[in-house]
Amino acid sequence: MKATIWHNPKCGTSRKTLAILEETPGVEVEVIEYLKTPCSREKLTQLIADAGLTPAEAIRKMGTDAEEKGLPDMDGDAILDAMAADPAYVNRPFVETEKGVRFCRPQDKVHEIL
């Protein structure tokens, strides 16, 4: 099974999720450091929707100026535009497999799609 993780190596939860993926037999892991290789707006839209979230639920507030800019209160399109323009606004980690997409907070949520 292939698993793609949108990863930030500075994030403990992202590192723990990646470790689960790497330790699971039969899982081929693709790591995308999304701060270096940002998602397209279309891919962000798909990941967030497939994870069952709204853009407001997927925005990263800690360590960003998202709240100061009022991003959590904007409509979904404006949030997605901001995330596409600055990937630091995307919370993480997202993992996608053939079984679906999960926003892996906590990291154990990844087991739902393995």
VEXKE-169856 format. One line per 5 residues: their letters; for each residue x, y, z of N, C-alpha, C. Coordinates in nm, 3 decimals. Atoms other than C-alpha are relative to their C-alpha. Layout:
% VEXKE-169856
A	X Y Z X Y Z X Y Z ~ ...
//
This chain:
% VEXKE-169856
MKATI	0.084 -0.118 0.000 0.000 0.000 0.000 0.089 0.125 0.000 ~ -0.072 -0.127 0.003 0.121 0.350 -0.082 -0.067 0.097 0.097 ~ 0.049 -0.104 -0.090 0.086 0.623 0.180 0.080 0.126 -0.026 ~ -0.064 -0.130 0.019 0.159 0.989 0.116 -0.027 0.084 0.123 ~ 0.013 -0.087 -0.116 0.226 1.215 0.412 0.048 0.140 -0.037
WHNPK	-0.040 -0.139 0.014 0.232 1.593 0.394 0.058 0.036 0.135 ~ -0.081 0.009 -0.121 0.502 1.636 0.652 0.077 0.129 0.026 ~ -0.091 -0.105 -0.044 0.686 1.899 0.851 0.093 -0.066 0.102 ~ -0.092 0.070 -0.090 0.999 1.748 1.009 0.021 0.069 0.135 ~ -0.013 -0.071 -0.128 0.992 2.014 1.284 -0.116 -0.028 0.094
CGTSR	0.121 0.027 -0.077 0.652 1.890 1.406 0.007 -0.139 0.062 ~ -0.006 0.128 -0.069 0.650 1.615 1.668 -0.110 -0.096 -0.044 ~ 0.110 0.086 0.043 0.308 1.482 1.565 0.025 -0.053 -0.141 ~ -0.030 0.042 0.137 0.416 1.472 1.202 0.111 -0.106 0.002 ~ -0.107 0.100 -0.010 0.736 1.285 1.295 -0.052 -0.133 0.053
KTLAI	0.057 0.123 -0.056 0.539 1.034 1.505 -0.087 -0.071 -0.102 ~ 0.084 0.060 0.104 0.292 0.979 1.221 0.087 -0.066 -0.105 ~ -0.092 0.057 0.098 0.576 0.923 0.976 0.063 -0.128 0.053 ~ -0.059 0.120 -0.059 0.734 0.673 1.215 -0.098 -0.117 -0.005 ~ 0.101 0.106 0.009 0.407 0.475 1.229 -0.005 -0.055 -0.141
LEETP	0.005 0.044 0.140 0.395 0.466 0.850 0.123 -0.083 -0.035 ~ -0.124 0.070 0.035 0.759 0.359 0.820 0.012 -0.135 0.069 ~ -0.008 0.124 -0.076 0.716 0.085 1.082 -0.109 -0.100 -0.038 ~ 0.111 0.088 0.038 0.402 -0.061 0.921 0.042 -0.084 -0.120 ~ -0.039 0.087 0.112 0.486 -0.363 0.704 -0.091 0.021 -0.120
GVEVE	0.075 -0.009 0.123 0.381 -0.334 0.342 -0.040 0.140 -0.042 ~ 0.034 -0.139 0.033 0.351 0.045 0.342 0.119 0.067 -0.068 ~ -0.100 -0.077 0.075 0.546 0.237 0.079 -0.032 0.147 0.024 ~ 0.027 -0.137 -0.045 0.579 0.593 0.212 0.059 0.102 -0.097 ~ -0.046 -0.118 0.074 0.600 0.907 0.002 -0.012 0.118 0.095
VIEYL	-0.003 -0.114 -0.091 0.702 1.208 0.209 0.006 0.128 -0.083 ~ 0.000 -0.131 0.064 0.612 1.555 0.088 0.016 0.104 0.109 ~ -0.019 -0.110 -0.094 0.760 1.835 0.293 -0.072 0.121 -0.058 ~ 0.090 -0.095 0.066 0.476 2.069 0.215 0.044 0.145 0.012 ~ -0.052 -0.138 -0.007 0.660 2.383 0.328 0.099 0.026 -0.113
KTPCS	-0.094 -0.011 0.113 0.921 2.313 0.057 -0.069 -0.024 -0.133 ~ 0.074 0.036 0.121 0.678 2.164 -0.197 -0.149 0.018 0.031 ~ 0.139 -0.025 -0.037 0.340 2.330 -0.138 -0.100 -0.072 -0.090 ~ 0.111 0.059 0.075 0.014 2.168 -0.245 -0.064 0.107 -0.087 ~ 0.084 -0.091 0.078 -0.192 2.321 -0.519 -0.128 0.026 0.079
REKLT	0.128 -0.030 -0.064 -0.516 2.480 -0.412 -0.097 -0.116 -0.020 ~ 0.089 0.112 0.030 -0.699 2.192 -0.580 0.031 -0.120 0.089 ~ -0.038 0.114 -0.085 -0.502 1.930 -0.385 -0.038 0.028 0.145 ~ 0.040 -0.036 -0.136 -0.559 2.117 -0.058 -0.151 -0.020 0.018 ~ 0.145 0.014 -0.006 -0.931 2.129 -0.132 -0.039 -0.147 0.012
QLIAD	0.030 0.143 -0.001 -0.936 1.755 -0.200 0.040 -0.065 0.133 ~ -0.045 0.060 -0.127 -0.730 1.659 0.109 -0.092 0.037 0.115 ~ 0.083 -0.048 -0.111 -0.937 1.872 0.344 -0.139 -0.062 -0.008 ~ 0.135 0.058 0.016 -1.270 1.751 0.202 0.002 -0.150 0.028 ~ -0.006 0.144 -0.020 -1.162 1.386 0.196 0.026 -0.037 0.145
AGLTP	-0.023 0.024 -0.143 -1.050 1.414 0.559 -0.124 0.034 0.083 ~ 0.123 -0.034 -0.071 -1.399 1.537 0.647 0.008 0.129 0.079 ~ -0.019 -0.127 -0.069 -1.283 1.882 0.752 -0.049 0.116 -0.084 ~ 0.022 -0.125 0.071 -1.371 2.236 0.661 0.136 0.069 -0.007 ~ -0.127 -0.074 0.003 -1.092 2.474 0.560 0.032 0.065 0.135
AEAIR	-0.024 -0.063 -0.131 -1.138 2.653 0.895 0.055 -0.100 0.102 ~ -0.049 0.103 -0.092 -1.075 2.324 1.079 0.142 -0.043 -0.033 ~ -0.132 0.044 0.045 -0.757 2.264 0.879 0.105 0.109 0.006 ~ -0.097 -0.110 -0.003 -0.593 2.601 0.933 0.088 -0.010 0.123 ~ -0.096 -0.001 -0.110 -0.283 2.620 1.148 -0.001 0.137 0.064
KMGTD	0.005 -0.127 -0.073 -0.319 2.887 1.414 0.128 0.023 0.079 ~ -0.122 -0.013 -0.080 -0.022 2.817 1.640 0.120 0.031 -0.089 ~ -0.121 -0.030 0.075 0.297 2.976 1.516 -0.023 0.076 -0.129 ~ 0.030 -0.080 0.118 0.121 3.177 1.247 -0.079 0.125 0.042 ~ 0.081 -0.119 -0.027 -0.061 3.509 1.221 -0.143 -0.018 -0.051
AEEKG	0.132 0.029 0.056 -0.379 3.337 1.099 -0.112 0.068 0.078 ~ 0.106 -0.061 -0.080 -0.592 3.459 1.390 0.006 0.152 -0.009 ~ -0.014 -0.146 0.013 -0.452 3.813 1.370 -0.058 0.050 -0.131 ~ 0.053 -0.037 0.132 -0.548 3.820 1.002 -0.149 -0.034 -0.014 ~ 0.141 0.037 0.005 -0.894 3.681 1.083 -0.031 -0.118 -0.091
LPDMD	0.021 0.110 0.093 -0.843 3.375 0.862 -0.103 -0.103 0.047 ~ 0.098 0.101 -0.041 -1.043 3.131 1.080 -0.145 0.043 -0.018 ~ 0.137 -0.051 0.013 -1.349 3.356 1.040 -0.038 0.028 -0.145 ~ 0.028 -0.025 0.141 -1.322 3.391 0.662 -0.072 -0.119 -0.061 ~ 0.067 0.112 0.066 -1.515 3.178 0.415 0.104 -0.099 -0.051
GDAIL	-0.089 0.109 0.040 -1.369 2.851 0.292 0.089 0.034 -0.117 ~ -0.081 -0.037 0.117 -1.252 2.991 -0.041 0.115 0.092 0.038 ~ -0.106 -0.092 -0.041 -1.058 3.272 0.125 0.108 -0.073 0.081 ~ -0.095 0.078 -0.078 -0.897 3.027 0.367 0.087 -0.086 -0.093 ~ -0.076 0.082 0.096 -0.797 2.793 0.083 0.097 0.085 -0.081
DAMAA	-0.090 -0.091 0.072 -0.651 3.088 -0.108 0.122 0.035 0.086 ~ -0.110 -0.034 -0.092 -0.444 3.185 0.198 0.093 -0.119 0.019 ~ -0.081 0.120 -0.017 -0.327 2.826 0.248 0.085 -0.028 -0.124 ~ -0.074 0.023 0.124 -0.227 2.795 -0.117 0.112 0.103 -0.017 ~ -0.101 -0.105 0.011 -0.037 3.124 -0.098 0.110 -0.016 0.103
DPAYV	-0.099 0.017 -0.108 0.138 3.037 0.230 -0.026 -0.133 0.070 ~ 0.026 0.133 -0.056 0.163 2.667 0.322 0.018 -0.008 0.152 ~ -0.011 0.001 -0.147 0.250 2.760 0.684 -0.138 0.002 0.065 ~ 0.136 -0.002 -0.054 -0.127 2.806 0.729 -0.067 -0.137 -0.002 ~ 0.058 0.134 0.008 -0.189 2.436 0.657 0.043 -0.080 0.123
NRPFV	-0.033 0.084 -0.114 -0.211 2.225 0.969 0.042 -0.137 -0.051 ~ -0.054 0.128 0.045 -0.046 1.885 0.955 0.004 -0.099 0.115 ~ -0.023 0.060 0.131 0.005 1.603 0.901 -0.127 -0.056 -0.061 ~ 0.102 0.070 0.076 -0.234 1.486 0.634 0.066 -0.124 -0.058 ~ -0.048 0.124 0.061 -0.192 1.126 0.514 -0.110 -0.051 -0.092
ETEKG	0.094 0.054 0.098 -0.353 0.979 0.203 0.045 -0.140 -0.040 ~ -0.022 0.135 0.051 -0.380 0.608 0.116 -0.119 -0.035 -0.088 ~ 0.114 0.045 0.080 -0.612 0.407 -0.106 -0.127 -0.012 0.082 ~ 0.116 0.011 -0.089 -0.841 0.385 0.198 -0.055 0.135 0.043 ~ 0.052 -0.132 -0.034 -0.882 0.761 0.235 0.107 0.096 0.047
VRFCR	-0.087 -0.107 -0.051 -0.734 1.073 0.389 -0.034 0.024 0.146 ~ 0.020 -0.037 -0.140 -0.685 1.155 0.754 0.092 0.117 0.034 ~ -0.079 -0.103 -0.067 -0.570 1.463 0.938 0.044 -0.067 0.129 ~ -0.050 0.090 -0.105 -0.350 1.277 1.185 0.039 0.072 0.128 ~ -0.013 -0.056 -0.134 -0.394 1.465 1.508 -0.111 -0.060 0.083
PQDKV	-0.131 0.054 -0.033 -0.343 1.260 1.713 0.051 -0.095 -0.107 ~ -0.067 0.081 0.102 -0.098 1.051 1.514 -0.064 -0.138 -0.019 ~ 0.060 0.133 0.011 -0.286 0.727 1.586 -0.115 -0.006 -0.100 ~ 0.108 -0.001 0.100 -0.562 0.838 1.345 0.046 -0.061 -0.132 ~ -0.051 0.056 0.125 -0.334 0.716 1.066 -0.038 -0.147 -0.013
HEIL	0.035 0.143 0.005 -0.424 0.356 1.160 -0.134 -0.023 -0.069 ~ 0.132 0.014 0.062 -0.778 0.420 1.028 0.009 -0.022 -0.151 ~ -0.011 0.012 0.146 -0.647 0.425 0.669 0.114 -0.092 -0.043 ~ -0.106 0.098 0.033 -0.380 0.154 0.686 -0.059 -0.139 -0.013
//
